[in-house]
């Protein structure tokens, strides 16, 4: 049996294109999730994995629909293959039902992981260069140094409750707890 898996990250995105491609690839059943790929617990993926039988083939439109990291992708494909199931990715023209297809799969997955790591590395380098020039990224502090002193005074000397202080400064109670 050919089983298709489709995934989009948000409800604003549409699964129609993936469904059409999977039907064209003769998928007899399609499992679809609307959830970010970084979350491993994906109900429909988990359901599909439980229903796999030897001889089945799992088809995805692109392998990043199945996993976000090389480690996750390899774990899922290893799990699939351990059950005697093949894996096909239409976008990358990968078919692990043959030895050559498995080789191509691992080469593409490695290249994709390398590119993700390079992007992270370049981002870190850019942030470090900006810091050296005096630019600091991130969200500005919710309270100034003077406000933090006032918060401590209100809590320690005046014994005011945290919710009251948070309301006065229009910040969360967690922000006040971090100060005191």
C-alpha positions in Angstrom: 0.0 0.0 0.0 1.2 3.5 -0.8 0.7 5.9 2.2 1.1 9.6 1.8 2.1 12.1 4.5 1.5 15.8 4.2 2.2 18.6 6.6 1.9 22.4 6.8 3.1 24.5 9.7 0.1 26.8 10.3 -3.6 26.8 9.7 -3.0 29.7 7.2 -1.2 27.3 4.9 -2.9 24.9 2.5 -2.5 21.2 2.1 -4.2 21.0 -1.4 -0.9 21.0 -3.4 0.6 18.2 -1.3 -2.6 16.2 -1.5 -2.7 16.5 -5.3 0.9 15.4 -5.7 0.4 12.5 -3.3 -2.7 11.4 -5.2 -0.8 11.6 -8.5 1.9 9.4 -6.9 -1.0 6.8 -6.3 -1.2 7.3 -2.5 -4.1 5.1 -1.3 -4.3 6.8 2.1 -3.1 10.3 3.0 -2.2 11.4 6.6 -2.0 15.1 7.1 -0.9 17.3 10.0 -1.1 21.1 10.6 1.7 21.5 13.0 5.2 22.9 13.0 7.9 20.4 12.0 10.0 21.2 15.0 7.4 19.4 17.2 8.1 15.7 17.1 4.7 14.6 18.4 2.6 14.9 15.2 -0.7 12.9 15.6 -1.2 11.9 12.0 2.4 11.0 11.4 2.4 8.8 14.6 -0.9 7.2 13.4 0.6 6.4 10.0 3.8 5.0 11.5 1.7 2.6 13.7 -0.3 1.4 10.7 2.8 0.6 8.5 3.1 -3.0 7.2 6.0 -4.7 5.4 5.9 -3.9 1.7 4.2 -0.5 2.2 5.8 2.7 0.8 5.6 6.1 2.5 5.5 9.0 0.1 6.0 12.7 0.9 6.2 15.7 -1.5 9.5 16.9 0.0 11.4 15.3 2.8 11.3 18.5 4.9 7.5 17.7 5.3 8.5 14.6 7.3 11.2 16.1 9.4 13.1 19.3 10.2 16.5 18.0 11.1 18.8 15.3 9.6 18.7 13.4 12.9 14.9 13.3 12.9 14.7 12.4 9.3 17.1 9.6 9.6 15.3 8.3 12.7 12.0 8.3 11.0 13.3 6.7 7.8 15.2 4.1 9.8 12.0 3.3 11.7 10.1 3.0 8.4 12.8 0.8 6.8 13.0 -1.4 9.9 9.4 -2.4 9.3 10.2 -3.4 5.7 8.6 -0.2 4.3 10.1 2.0 1.6 10.3 5.8 1.5 9.8 8.1 -1.5 10.3 11.8 -1.6 8.8 13.3 -4.8 10.5 16.7 -4.7 14.0 15.2 -4.4 13.2 12.1 -6.5 14.4 9.8 -3.7 13.2 6.2 -3.5 14.7 4.1 -0.7 13.3 0.9 -2.1 16.6 0.5 -4.0 20.3 0.6 -2.7 21.0 3.6 -5.1 17.9 5.4 -3.7 19.1 4.9 -0.2 22.5 6.3 -1.1 21.0 9.4 -2.8 18.7 9.9 0.3 21.6 10.0 2.7 23.6 12.3 0.4 20.7 14.8 0.1 19.9 14.7 3.8 23.6 15.4 4.7 23.7 18.3 2.3 20.5 19.8 3.7 21.8 19.5 7.3 25.1 21.0 6.2 23.3 24.0 4.7 21.1 24.5 7.9 24.3 24.5 10.0 26.0 27.0 7.7 23.0 29.3 8.0 23.1 29.1 11.8 26.9 29.7 11.7 26.5 32.8 9.5 23.7 34.1 11.7 25.9 33.8 14.8 28.8 35.5 13.0 26.6 38.4 12.0 25.3 38.8 15.5 28.8 38.7 16.9 29.9 41.4 14.4 27.0 43.6 15.4 27.8 43.2 19.1 31.3 44.3 18.5 29.9 47.4 16.8 27.8 48.1 19.9 24.5 46.9 18.6 22.7 44.5 20.9 19.8 42.4 19.6 16.9 41.1 21.4 14.0 42.7 23.2 14.6 45.8 25.2 14.3 45.4 29.0 10.8 45.8 30.4 12.0 47.9 33.3 14.8 50.5 33.5 17.5 50.3 36.2 15.6 53.0 38.2 12.4 51.1 37.9 14.1 48.0 39.2 15.3 49.8 42.2 11.8 51.1 42.8 10.3 47.6 42.4 12.8 46.3 45.1 11.9 49.1 47.4 8.1 48.5 47.0 8.5 44.8 47.7 11.1 44.9 50.5 10.3 48.1 52.4 6.6 48.5 51.7 5.8 44.7 51.5 3.5 45.3 48.5 2.2 42.1 46.7 3.8 41.1 43.4 0.5 41.4 41.4 0.0 45.0 42.6 3.6 46.0 41.6 3.2 44.3 38.2 0.0 46.2 37.6 1.6 49.5 38.6 4.5 49.0 36.2 2.3 47.3 33.5 4.5 44.3 33.3 4.0 40.6 34.1 4.3 39.1 37.5 7.2 37.0 36.2 9.1 40.2 35.3 8.7 41.5 38.9 9.7 38.1 40.4 12.9 38.2 38.3 13.8 41.6 39.8 13.0 40.6 43.4 
